[in-house]
Amino acid sequence: MFGNMGNMAGMMKKMQKLQGEMAKMQEELKKRTMEASAGGGAIKVVINGEKQIQSLKIDPTAVDPEDIEMLEDLVVAAINEAIKKVDDMMAQEMGKLTGGLNLPPGMF
């Protein structure tokens, strides 16, 4: 019975270490930036790991006063792609730490 307790204590220690490593990695990933574009590069978005837009560039040729809706759609598409890139990067980097444990989102 006591051998089982030792295994549990060891496992808890490993989980605490993993949690610390994950927190450190999350802080580092927040500083990274990703770029996404839409409309063949007419719209470019740079976003950080906290999903905050750092910059938005709009090629003047994408601005058509007769079709503002198209421009709005391109901006939304570029932002959504940038957010997806951040999510994918976070999942990939966290997967390296957890070794594919498939932990539920938000566990750490």
C-alpha positions in Angstrom: 0.0 0.0 0.0 2.8 2.4 0.9 4.5 1.7 -2.5 1.4 3.1 -4.2 1.6 6.3 -2.2 5.2 6.8 -3.3 4.1 6.4 -6.9 1.3 9.0 -6.4 3.7 11.4 -4.8 6.2 11.0 -7.7 3.4 11.5 -10.2 2.2 14.7 -8.4 5.8 16.0 -8.4 6.1 15.4 -12.2 2.7 17.1 -12.8 3.9 20.2 -10.8 7.1 20.3 -12.8 5.1 20.0 -16.0 2.7 22.7 -14.9 5.7 25.0 -14.2 7.2 24.3 -17.6 3.9 24.9 -19.4 3.4 28.2 -17.6 6.9 29.3 -18.6 6.3 28.2 -22.2 2.9 30.0 -22.4 4.7 33.3 -21.3 7.3 32.8 -24.0 4.7 32.0 -26.6 2.7 35.2 -25.8 5.7 37.2 -27.0 5.8 35.5 -30.4 4.1 37.0 -33.4 2.4 35.4 -36.4 1.4 37.0 -39.7 -1.6 36.1 -41.9 -2.9 37.6 -45.0 -6.0 37.6 -47.2 -6.9 38.7 -50.7 -3.6 37.6 -52.1 -1.7 39.7 -49.6 -3.9 42.8 -49.9 -4.6 42.6 -46.2 -1.8 41.6 -43.7 -2.3 41.1 -40.0 0.4 40.6 -37.4 -0.9 39.1 -34.1 0.9 38.1 -30.9 0.5 35.0 -28.8 -2.1 36.7 -26.7 -4.2 37.2 -29.8 -3.7 40.9 -29.8 -3.5 42.5 -33.2 0.0 44.2 -33.5 -0.5 45.6 -37.0 -2.9 45.7 -39.9 -1.8 46.7 -43.4 -4.2 47.3 -46.2 -3.0 47.6 -49.7 -4.6 50.7 -51.3 -5.7 48.7 -54.3 -7.9 46.7 -51.9 -9.9 49.8 -51.1 -12.9 50.2 -53.4 -15.4 52.7 -52.1 -18.1 50.9 -54.1 -17.3 47.6 -52.4 -16.5 48.2 -48.7 -18.1 44.9 -47.8 -15.4 43.0 -49.7 -12.7 44.9 -47.7 -14.4 44.1 -44.5 -14.6 40.4 -45.4 -10.9 40.4 -46.2 -10.0 42.0 -42.9 -12.1 39.5 -41.0 -10.6 36.6 -43.0 -7.0 37.8 -42.3 -7.7 38.2 -38.5 -9.4 34.8 -38.3 -6.4 33.2 -40.0 -4.0 34.9 -37.7 -5.9 33.7 -34.6 -5.9 30.1 -36.0 -2.2 30.3 -36.5 -1.7 31.3 -32.9 -4.0 28.5 -31.7 -2.1 26.0 -33.9 1.3 27.2 -32.7 0.2 27.0 -29.0 -1.2 23.5 -29.5 2.0 22.3 -31.2 4.3 23.8 -28.6 2.3 22.5 -25.7 2.1 19.1 -27.4 5.9 19.0 -27.2 5.8 19.4 -23.5 2.9 17.0 -22.7 4.2 14.3 -25.1 0.8 13.9 -26.7 -1.1 13.3 -23.5 -4.2 15.0 -25.0 -4.9 16.9 -21.8 -8.2 18.8 -21.7 -8.0 22.5 -22.8 -7.5 24.8 -19.9 -6.0 22.1 -17.6 -2.9 24.2 -17.3 
